[in-house]
């Protein structure tokens, strides 16, 4: 059997208790990685952790928009696993689809705080750590296909994800000299709790028909799709990739 892709690596996965994050955790643990599962609430994370091999994960409860929690998460991962090689900025929120002029300012601020600012906070903490360690590191950010292909009703969400994509590429250029790779994934709508708000608040077959009609491969993305891509980008197989923003969208960007 081939050697696991992420053998002896350690990762911090934000929003790791459910949705795409849980899929990423399961995949990279299966590929030999130790994982600090970071989430805002404990139950999904602890349940996920208990379902995985003993010693492969630890749970960290914190707020990705709080810079001090990033310092605490790094310290926890070092204490539990000896270091950090990979960060996946997966945690994200979306507003309920609707007229752009009617979206509350508080919702716009929340998306910026949760979707964008953690890219900044993680750089502030992880870049100095990786520089001092001298072995580089990898960051995989979760953007969205709505960044290059924004759609009516979800403009402010798309704007926040556009910032994620831009930051990913800029940071990739800036820190390549330090052997720190930055890549992002741009998924199409996925089988997660975000379906309902994207469809205007209610998840129905009729509501799904619209997004599905624009995906040539005919289905939504799954946590496994995103996990497979994240695992590849974080692995040494992708050692010459940085600044890559991978469309995991079933062809949505072609339409």
N, C-alpha and C positions, 0 to 999 in steps of 0.2 A: 504493500500500500504506500502511496506517496506520503511524504512527511506533511503534517498539518501546516497550512500556510502561515499561521500566526503563532507558531510554537515559541514559547518563552517570551511572548509579548504581553504588555499590560495596556488596557484601554480604559478610558473614562467615556461612558455613553450617557449623555443627558437625555431626559425624557425616556429613560430606558425601561420603564415598567410596563409599557403597553404600546400598541400600534407598531409603527416602523421601528421604534427603539427596541421593543422586545424582540422583534425579528432579528435585528442586528446583534443583540446580545446572544441569542441562541446560536446564530450562525458562527460568530467569532469564537465563542466558547468551544463549539464543535471543532473549530480549526486551531485549538490549542492555546487560545488567549485567556488571560485572567482579566476580569472585568469589574470595575466599580460601576454599579448600576445607580445612576443619579436620577432621582425623581422628586417631585414636590410632595407626594404623599407616600406613605409607607406600604400600604397593603398590596398593591399590584407588584411592587418591586420585591417585597419579601416573598410573595407567592412564587414569582418567577425564579428568584434565587434558590428557593427550596426545591424547585423542580430540576435544578441543574446539578452537576457533579459537585460533591462537597469540596470546598476550598477553591472553586473556580470563580466565585463571585463574592462581592461584598456590596452592601447597600449603603448609599449615602443619601440622606434626605436634606434637600436644600433648594434654594431659589437661584436659578441660573442668572437672574438679573441682579444678584447681590455680589459685588466683587469680593467681599470677604469670604463668601462661600466657595469661590473658586480656589482661594488659598487653602481653605479647609479640605476641599476635595482632593487637591494635590497631596497635601500632607497625609490624608487618610490612605490614598492609594500607595504612597511610599511606605507608610507603616504596614499596610496589609500585604503588599505585593513586591515592594522593593524599588518601585519606580513607575514611570508612565512613558509609553512609546507612542500611543495613539489617543487622539481626542475626536469623538464624533459629536458635533453640535447638532443634535436631533430635535431637541425640545422646540415646540412651535405652537402657535395659536392662529386662528383665523376668525374673521368676523362673519356674521350671518350675511349672506349675499343679499344685496339690495342697492337701491340708488345711491351713488357715491356721495351725493350732497347730504344724504340723510344718516350716514354712518357717524355715530357719536365720536367726538374727539377722544374720549376716554378709550374707545376701542382702538383708534389709530395709535394712541400712545402705548397701549398694552402690546400691540403687535411689534412696535419698534423696540419696546423694552425686552420682550421675550424672543423675538425672531432675530433681531439685529445686534443689540448690545452685548449678548454673550460672545459674539465673535470678537468684539473688542476686549471684554473681560478675560476671555481665555488667552488671547494673545499677550495681555499684560502679565499673566501668571506663567504661562507655559513657555513663551519664547525665552525669557531669562533662565528658566530651569533647564531647557534643552541646550541653550548656549553653554551654560556652566558644565553640564554633563558631557557635552562634546560629541554626542552620537546622533544628533538630529532628532526628528520626530515627524509625525504625520497628523494633519487635521483634515477631517472630512466634514464638510458643512452640508446640511440639508437645505437646499433652496427649493425651487419649484419650477415646473415648465411654464408657470404663469409669469415668471420673470422675463423670458424672451417673448412670450405670447400672452400678454395680459388680456383679460376679457371683461366686458361690462359686468358691474355688480360686485366684482372682487378686486377693484382697482387698488385699494389701500393695502390689501394683502399682497398683491403682486408687487407693489412698490417696495414693501419690506423685503420681499424675496429677491427683488432686483438688487437691493443693497447687499444682501448676502452674497450674491453672485459677484458683484463688483468688488466687494471686500476680499473674497476668496482669491480672485485673480491678482489683485494688487498685493496682497500679502504673500502670494506665491512668488511674485517677482522680487519682493523686498527681502524675503528670508531664504531664498534658494542658496545663497552663499553660506548660510548656517546649516545647510542640509535639512531644513524644515520644509516639508512638502505640504501644500494646501491644495485640496481639490473639493469639488462639490458635486452633489447629485441633484438633478432637476426632475423630480417625479411628476407624473400626471396624477390626477385624483386617485387616491388609494383606498383600499378596504380598511378604513380606520374610522374613529369617531368624528373625523372632519367631514365625512360625507354629508351629514345632515345640515350643518351650517352652509356648506358650499351650495347645497340645493335649496337654500332659502329657509332652513329650519327644520325640515322634515325629510327623512329618507324614504322615498317611495320608488317602486319600479318605473312609474311614469316620469318621476324626476330624474332618474338615472339615464333614461333614454337619450336625453340631450347630450350629456358628456360622452356617453358610449358611442353615439353616432360620429363623434369627432376623433375616435381612437381607431386607427386602421386595424389593429390587432384584436379589437372587439371586446376588450375587458378593461377593468380598472387595474391599477398596479396593486401588488400585494406586499406585505412585510418581507416575504421571502425574496421578491424581486429586488427590493431596496437593500436587503441584507447582503445578497450576493454581490451587488455592485460595491457596497461599502467595504466588504471584506477584500475584494480585489484591489480597490484603490489604496487600502491601508497596508496591503501586503508588499513584500519585496518584489513580487512580479510586476508591480507598478512603479518600481524605483526610479524610472526615468520620466514619470508623469508628474507634473505639477502645474497648477493653474487650469486643470481640466475640469470642465463643467459638463457632466455626463447626463444626457437626456435619457431618463428611464421612463418612457412615455408611450410605448406601444405605437409609436409613429405619430403621436399627436402634433408634434412640432412640424410635421410635413403638411398638415392640412391648412 
